[in-house]
Amino acid sequence: MEMGITVNPADEAAVKLVAYLRSPLAIRARCRLLFEYAIAGKSRYFDCDLTQIEHVADYVIEVIRSDYPDLQIPFHSRWRHFEVGGIPRLAQLNQQLAGLSAEAKAIAKYDLAIISVLLDAGAGNNWHYHEQNTNLGFKRSEGLAVASFRMFCAGAFSSDKNQPLRVDAEKLQSLTQTELSNGFQVTPENPLIGIDGRLKLLQKLGEVVAASPQLFGDFDKSGKNNLRPGNLVKYLINQASNNQIATATVLEAVLSNFSEIWSGRLKIANVNLGDVWSHSHIQEVEKDGFVPFHKLSQWLTYSLLEPLEELGLEITNLDELTGLPEYRNGGLCLDLGLIRPKHPDIFSQTHSIASEMIVEWRALTVILLDEIAKNIRQKLKMSDTELPLVKILQGGTWTAGRKIAAELRNGGVSPLQIESDGTVF
């Protein structure tokens, strides 16, 4: 059953609230309310020990210097995962796209990035992917990346056998669970969490793209309208001014044009809010009670920036977006004592993504990532322009979260166990 509140679609206040909840400003503001709530000792679930900030920053810097000794860190995006194992998959893809125009290449890369990010929710502890081309095996996010990359290159998301390197609405809507399971090598012995949720997400994406031909359409020489998610790149090119585009502009395009793919979520005026949840304390301060995160949408936004750079656009205001509130960054804060649970039994229970405890954990993570980033910049004597948050995540907190998890727990699993439908974590 879908959750929602009934509001007149013409209600200007509702329209404004939707727009606000889609902004990075709202993410930080609402998360800060829960952060201050925890700092004041009022949280039922967590304390924050800010004396650990320096320790966490030092730990992350150690990880950064290990992986990027020259401190030349790329963006935290899906493109990093496509190179896992030292295999030049992107060079191979560029060779396959060599005959296309610069814009057509960017559209194909958008197709790939959008699909791969939407398939990137947590894979679980027992799934792995064996890449036949290289005879290498991968798990978790990298495994999902390589699997989706290979499916894309094999034309699994294209309805035109003569044009395999694309994603189109027709194929997405007809995609079957068998096709997706086969692509991800899912078997009873190799289970992937949330395969149903992932399939529904892709099918819904196909419906959304088909329903907006003015945005996602592109007529070819034969007169056929190719409805592809990657055509979003053309819209963004038109949003650029003086050859520049703000990061928040890309996020707004993602949130406004893909909002309907999220099912069973909170709604305002019949508009899907996506990765937005409720908390009773927020309700005491703000009547609506909503806490937005937009984790996958921000991850997608970060992953859509590089193809725009390849078109010659300059990306501005990178730090408008927030850190990603997922189990690696959140796990780093828990494992190194920045966030301390008030009741140890939370580690032995499985929690709903909608629970107030998980909402608090994610909110604290957003604010603490900003604080960790400030401390890291001070220690490295670098500005936010030289070392924006998107690079600190890559360098960085995500890798450090995985490293400390591997040191503390078998298989490097998250410190908190979450019921996942394959569309959030």
C-alpha positions as CSV (number, residue, x, y, z in Angstrom):
1,M,0.0,0.0,0.0
2,E,1.4,3.4,-1.0
3,M,1.8,6.0,1.7
4,G,0.8,9.6,1.1
5,I,-1.0,12.7,2.2
6,T,-3.9,14.1,0.3
7,V,-3.1,17.6,-1.0
8,N,-4.7,19.6,-3.8
9,P,-2.3,19.3,-6.7
10,A,-2.8,23.0,-7.4
11,D,-1.8,23.9,-3.8
12,E,1.2,26.2,-4.1
13,A,2.5,25.2,-0.7
14,A,2.6,21.5,-1.7
15,V,4.5,22.3,-4.9
16,K,7.0,24.4,-2.9
17,L,7.4,21.7,-0.3
18,V,8.1,19.1,-3.0
19,A,10.7,21.4,-4.6
20,Y,12.3,22.0,-1.2
21,L,12.5,18.4,-0.3
22,R,14.4,17.7,-3.5
23,S,17.1,20.2,-2.7
24,P,20.5,19.5,-1.0
25,L,19.6,22.4,1.3
26,A,16.6,20.5,2.6
27,I,18.7,17.3,3.1
28,R,21.3,19.2,5.2
29,A,18.7,21.2,7.1
30,R,16.5,18.2,8.1
31,C,19.5,16.0,8.9
32,R,21.0,18.8,11.0
33,L,17.8,18.9,13.1
34,L,18.3,15.2,13.9
35,F,22.1,15.7,14.5
36,E,21.4,18.5,17.0
37,Y,18.7,16.2,18.6
38,A,21.3,13.5,19.1
39,I,24.0,16.0,20.3
40,A,21.5,17.2,23.0
41,G,21.2,13.6,24.2
42,K,17.6,13.3,23.2
43,S,17.9,10.5,20.6
44,R,16.5,7.1,21.8
45,Y,19.1,5.4,19.7
46,F,22.4,7.2,19.3
47,D,25.0,9.5,20.9
48,C,27.5,11.5,18.9
49,D,31.1,11.7,20.2
50,L,32.6,14.6,18.3
51,T,36.0,14.1,20.0
52,Q,36.5,11.2,17.5
53,I,36.3,13.5,14.4
54,E,40.1,13.9,14.3
55,H,40.7,10.2,14.7
56,V,38.3,9.4,11.9
57,A,39.8,12.1,9.7
58,D,43.3,10.7,10.3
59,Y,42.0,7.2,9.4
60,V,40.5,8.4,6.2
61,I,43.6,10.4,5.2
62,E,45.7,7.2,5.7
63,V,43.4,5.5,3.2
64,I,43.5,8.4,0.8
65,R,47.3,8.5,0.8
66,S,47.4,4.8,0.3
67,D,45.2,4.9,-2.8
68,Y,46.0,8.4,-4.1
69,P,49.5,9.4,-2.8
70,D,49.5,12.4,-5.1
71,L,46.1,13.5,-3.8
72,Q,44.8,13.6,-7.4
73,I,41.4,12.0,-6.5
74,P,38.7,11.4,-9.1
75,F,35.0,11.9,-8.5
76,H,33.1,9.3,-6.4
77,S,31.0,7.8,-9.2
78,R,30.0,4.6,-10.9
79,W,32.8,5.1,-13.4
80,R,35.4,4.0,-10.8
81,H,33.7,0.6,-10.4
82,F,33.8,-0.1,-14.1
83,E,37.6,-0.3,-13.8
84,V,37.8,-2.7,-11.0
85,G,40.5,-5.4,-11.1
86,G,42.6,-3.1,-13.3
87,I,40.7,-4.0,-16.4
88,P,40.4,-1.1,-18.9
89,R,36.7,-1.6,-19.5
90,L,36.0,2.1,-20.2
91,A,38.7,2.2,-22.8
92,Q,37.1,-0.9,-24.5
93,L,33.7,0.9,-24.3
94,N,35.2,4.1,-25.9
95,Q,36.5,2.0,-28.7
96,Q,33.1,0.6,-29.4
97,L,31.6,4.1,-29.3
98,A,34.3,5.5,-31.5
99,G,32.2,6.1,-34.6
100,L,29.6,8.2,-32.8
101,S,29.3,12.0,-32.3
102,A,30.4,13.4,-29.0
103,E,26.8,13.9,-27.9
104,A,25.8,10.4,-29.0
105,K,28.7,9.0,-26.9
106,A,27.5,10.9,-23.9
107,I,23.9,9.7,-24.4
108,A,25.2,6.1,-24.5
109,K,27.3,6.7,-21.3
110,Y,24.2,8.2,-19.6
111,D,22.2,5.1,-20.6
112,L,24.9,2.9,-18.9
113,A,25.3,5.0,-15.8
114,I,21.6,5.4,-15.1
115,I,21.0,1.7,-15.4
116,S,24.0,0.7,-13.4
117,V,23.4,3.1,-10.6
118,L,19.7,2.1,-10.3
119,L,20.9,-1.5,-10.0
120,D,23.5,-0.6,-7.3
121,A,21.6,-1.1,-4.1
122,G,23.2,-3.6,-1.7
123,A,23.9,-7.0,-3.1
124,G,24.0,-8.9,0.2
125,N,26.8,-11.0,1.6
126,N,26.3,-14.1,-0.4
127,W,26.2,-12.9,-4.0
128,H,29.1,-12.7,-6.5
129,Y,29.6,-12.2,-10.2
130,H,32.1,-14.1,-12.3
131,E,33.3,-12.1,-15.3
132,Q,33.8,-14.6,-18.2
133,N,35.9,-12.1,-20.3
134,T,38.6,-11.8,-17.6
135,N,37.9,-14.9,-15.4
136,L,37.7,-12.6,-12.4
137,G,35.2,-12.6,-9.6
138,F,33.6,-9.6,-7.9
139,K,31.2,-9.0,-5.1
140,R,29.0,-6.1,-3.8
141,S,29.0,-2.8,-5.6
142,E,31.9,-3.7,-8.0
143,G,30.2,-7.0,-8.9
144,L,26.9,-5.2,-9.7
145,A,28.9,-2.6,-11.8
146,V,30.7,-5.2,-13.8
147,A,27.5,-7.3,-14.3
148,S,25.5,-4.3,-15.5
149,F,28.4,-3.2,-17.7
150,R,28.6,-6.6,-19.4
151,M,24.8,-6.7,-19.8
152,F,24.8,-3.3,-21.4
153,C,27.6,-4.2,-23.8
154,A,25.7,-7.4,-24.7
155,G,22.7,-5.3,-25.7
156,A,20.5,-6.6,-22.8
157,F,18.8,-3.3,-22.4
158,S,18.3,-2.5,-26.1
159,S,15.3,-3.5,-28.2
160,D,17.4,-3.1,-31.4
161,K,19.9,-5.9,-32.0
162,N,21.7,-3.7,-34.5
163,Q,22.3,-1.1,-31.8
164,P,23.3,-3.0,-28.6
165,L,25.1,-0.1,-26.8
166,R,22.0,1.6,-25.6
167,V,19.1,1.5,-23.2
168,D,15.5,2.1,-24.4
169,A,12.1,2.3,-22.9
170,E,10.7,-0.6,-25.0
171,K,13.2,-3.1,-23.7
172,L,13.1,-1.9,-20.1
173,Q,9.3,-2.3,-20.0
174,S,9.5,-5.9,-21.4
175,L,12.6,-6.9,-19.3
176,T,11.9,-10.2,-17.4
177,Q,13.2,-11.4,-14.1
178,T,14.8,-14.4,-15.9
179,E,16.8,-12.0,-18.1
180,L,17.9,-9.9,-15.1
181,S,18.7,-12.9,-13.0
182,N,20.7,-14.5,-15.8
183,G,22.6,-11.3,-16.3
184,F,23.5,-11.2,-12.7
185,Q,24.1,-15.0,-12.5
186,V,21.5,-15.4,-9.8
187,T,20.9,-18.9,-8.6
188,P,19.6,-20.4,-5.3
189,E,23.3,-20.8,-4.4
190,N,24.1,-17.3,-5.6
191,P,21.2,-15.1,-4.2
192,L,21.0,-11.4,-4.9
193,I,19.0,-9.3,-2.5
194,G,16.0,-7.4,-3.9
195,I,16.0,-8.8,-7.5
196,D,12.3,-8.1,-7.6
197,G,12.7,-4.5,-6.5
198,R,15.5,-4.0,-9.1
199,L,13.4,-5.4,-11.9
200,K,10.4,-3.2,-11.0
201,L,12.7,-0.2,-10.8
202,L,14.0,-0.8,-14.4
203,Q,10.5,-1.5,-15.7
204,K,9.2,1.7,-14.1
205,L,12.1,3.6,-15.6
206,G,11.0,2.3,-19.0
207,E,7.4,3.6,-18.3
208,V,8.7,7.0,-17.1
209,V,10.9,7.4,-20.2
210,A,8.1,6.3,-22.5
211,A,5.7,8.8,-20.9
212,S,8.0,11.8,-21.6
213,P,8.9,11.7,-25.3
214,Q,9.5,15.5,-25.3
215,L,12.4,14.9,-22.9
216,F,13.7,11.4,-23.6
217,G,12.8,11.1,-27.3
218,D,15.1,11.4,-30.3
219,F,13.9,10.8,-33.8
220,D,16.4,8.8,-36.0
221,K,16.7,9.0,-39.8
222,S,14.0,6.4,-40.3
223,G,11.6,8.5,-38.3
224,K,11.5,6.2,-35.2
225,N,11.5,8.0,-31.9
226,N,14.2,6.4,-29.7
227,L,13.1,6.8,-26.1
228,R,16.2,6.5,-24.0
229,P,17.0,7.7,-20.5
230,G,20.4,8.8,-21.8
231,N,18.7,11.6,-23.8
232,L,18.6,13.5,-20.5
233,V,22.1,14.7,-21.5
234,K,20.5,16.8,-24.2
235,Y,18.3,18.5,-21.6
236,L,21.3,19.2,-19.4
237,I,23.3,20.7,-22.2
238,N,20.5,23.2,-22.7
239,Q,20.6,24.0,-19.0
240,A,24.2,25.0,-19.2
241,S,25.2,28.7,-19.2
242,N,28.5,30.1,-20.3
243,N,29.6,26.5,-20.7
244,Q,29.0,25.8,-17.1
245,I,26.4,23.7,-15.2
246,A,25.8,23.5,-11.5
247,T,25.8,20.1,-9.8
248,A,22.5,20.9,-8.1
249,T,21.0,21.5,-11.6
250,V,21.8,17.9,-12.5
251,L,20.4,16.6,-9.3
252,E,17.2,18.6,-9.8
253,A,16.8,17.1,-13.3
254,V,17.3,13.5,-11.9
255,L,14.8,14.0,-9.1
256,S,12.1,15.8,-11.1
257,N,12.3,13.5,-14.2
258,F,12.8,10.1,-12.5
259,S,10.6,10.6,-9.4
260,E,7.9,8.3,-10.6
261,I,10.2,5.2,-10.7
262,W,10.1,4.9,-6.9
263,S,7.1,2.9,-5.8
264,G,5.5,2.5,-2.3
265,R,7.1,5.8,-1.0
266,L,5.8,8.9,0.6
267,K,3.9,11.3,-1.6
268,I,2.8,14.9,-1.7
269,A,0.1,16.0,-4.1
270,N,0.5,12.5,-5.7
271,V,4.2,13.2,-6.4
272,N,6.6,10.4,-5.4
273,L,9.2,11.8,-3.0
274,G,11.7,9.0,-3.5
275,D,14.3,8.5,-0.7
276,V,12.4,10.6,1.8
277,W,11.3,9.3,5.2
278,S,9.4,10.4,8.4
279,H,10.7,11.0,11.9
280,S,8.6,12.0,14.9
281,H,11.1,14.7,16.1
282,I,11.0,16.4,12.7
283,Q,7.3,16.4,12.9
284,E,7.6,18.4,16.2
285,V,9.7,21.0,14.4
286,E,8.4,20.9,10.9
287,K,4.7,19.9,10.4
288,D,5.4,17.6,7.4
289,G,7.9,15.5,9.4
290,F,10.0,14.5,6.3
291,V,13.7,13.7,6.2
292,P,15.1,13.6,2.6
293,F,18.3,11.8,1.6
294,H,18.1,11.0,-2.1
295,K,21.1,8.7,-1.8
296,L,20.8,6.8,-5.1
297,S,19.8,10.0,-6.9
298,Q,22.9,11.9,-5.6
299,W,25.1,8.9,-6.5
300,L,23.5,9.0,-10.0
301,T,24.1,12.7,-10.2
302,Y,27.8,12.3,-9.3
303,S,28.0,9.6,-12.0
304,L,26.5,11.9,-14.6
305,L,29.0,14.6,-14.2
306,E,32.0,13.1,-16.1
307,P,30.2,12.6,-19.5
308,L,29.3,16.3,-19.3
309,E,32.9,17.2,-18.6
310,E,33.8,15.1,-21.7
311,L,31.5,17.4,-23.7
312,G,33.5,20.4,-22.5
313,L,31.2,21.6,-19.8
314,E,32.6,22.9,-16.5
315,I,30.8,21.5,-13.4
316,T,30.3,24.1,-10.7
317,N,29.3,24.1,-7.0
318,L,30.2,20.4,-6.4
319,D,29.8,20.7,-2.6
320,E,26.1,21.6,-2.9
321,L,25.4,17.9,-2.9
322,T,25.8,16.0,0.3
323,G,27.7,12.9,1.3
324,L,25.9,9.6,0.6
325,P,24.1,8.2,3.6
326,E,24.6,4.5,3.0
327,Y,26.1,1.7,5.0
328,R,29.8,2.3,4.2
329,N,29.9,6.0,5.2
330,G,27.4,5.3,8.0
331,G,29.4,2.2,9.0
332,L,32.6,4.3,9.2
333,C,31.0,6.6,11.7
334,L,29.7,3.7,13.8
335,D,32.8,1.6,13.7
336,L,35.1,4.4,14.7
337,G,32.9,5.6,17.5
338,L,31.6,8.9,16.1
339,I,28.1,7.5,16.4
340,R,27.5,5.4,19.4
341,P,24.4,3.2,19.9
342,K,22.6,3.6,23.2
343,H,21.5,-0.1,23.1
344,P,24.0,-2.7,21.8
345,D,21.1,-5.1,20.8
346,I,20.6,-2.9,17.6
347,F,23.6,-4.8,16.1
348,S,21.8,-8.2,16.5
349,Q,18.5,-7.1,15.0
350,T,17.4,-6.4,11.4
351,H,15.9,-3.0,10.8
352,S,13.4,-1.5,8.3
353,I,14.8,1.2,6.1
354,A,11.8,3.3,7.2
355,S,12.5,2.9,10.9
356,E,13.4,6.0,12.9
357,M,16.6,4.4,14.0
358,I,17.8,4.0,10.4
359,V,16.6,7.5,9.5
360,E,18.6,8.9,12.4
361,W,21.7,6.9,11.5
362,R,21.6,8.2,7.9
363,A,20.9,11.8,9.0
364,L,23.9,11.8,11.4
365,T,26.0,10.3,8.6
366,V,25.2,13.2,6.3
367,I,26.2,15.9,8.8
368,L,29.3,14.0,10.1
369,L,30.6,13.6,6.5
370,D,30.6,17.4,6.2
371,E,32.5,17.6,9.5
372,I,35.0,14.9,8.6
373,A,35.6,16.7,5.2
374,K,36.3,20.0,6.9
375,N,38.8,18.3,9.2
376,I,40.5,16.5,6.4
377,R,40.9,19.7,4.4
378,Q,42.4,21.5,7.4
379,K,44.9,18.6,7.9
380,L,45.9,18.5,4.2
381,K,45.8,22.3,3.9
382,M,43.5,22.1,0.9
383,S,40.4,24.1,0.0
384,D,37.0,22.8,-0.7
385,T,37.6,23.6,-4.4
386,E,40.8,21.5,-4.4
387,L,39.2,18.7,-2.4
388,P,35.4,18.8,-2.8
389,L,33.2,16.3,-0.9
390,V,32.8,14.1,-4.0
391,K,36.5,13.4,-3.9
392,I,36.7,12.9,-0.2
393,L,33.9,10.3,-0.6
394,Q,36.0,8.5,-3.2
395,G,39.4,8.9,-1.6
396,G,38.0,8.5,1.1
397,T,35.2,7.8,3.5
398,W,33.6,5.1,1.4
399,T,36.8,3.1,1.1
400,A,37.6,3.7,4.7
401,G,34.2,2.4,5.7
402,R,34.7,-0.8,3.8
403,K,38.3,-1.2,5.2
404,I,37.2,-0.8,8.9
405,A,34.2,-3.2,8.3
406,A,36.6,-5.8,6.9
407,E,38.9,-5.4,10.0
408,L,36.0,-5.8,12.4
409,R,33.5,-8.3,10.8
410,N,33.7,-11.4,8.8
411,G,33.0,-10.5,5.1
412,G,33.1,-6.8,5.9
413,V,29.4,-6.6,6.4
414,S,27.5,-3.5,7.5
415,P,27.5,-3.0,11.3
416,L,23.7,-2.6,11.1
417,Q,21.5,-5.1,9.2
418,I,18.8,-3.6,7.1
419,E,15.8,-5.1,5.3
420,S,16.5,-4.0,1.7
421,D,14.2,-4.0,-1.2
422,G,17.0,-3.4,-3.6
423,T,16.2,0.3,-4.2
424,V,17.9,2.2,-1.3
425,F,21.1,0.8,0.0
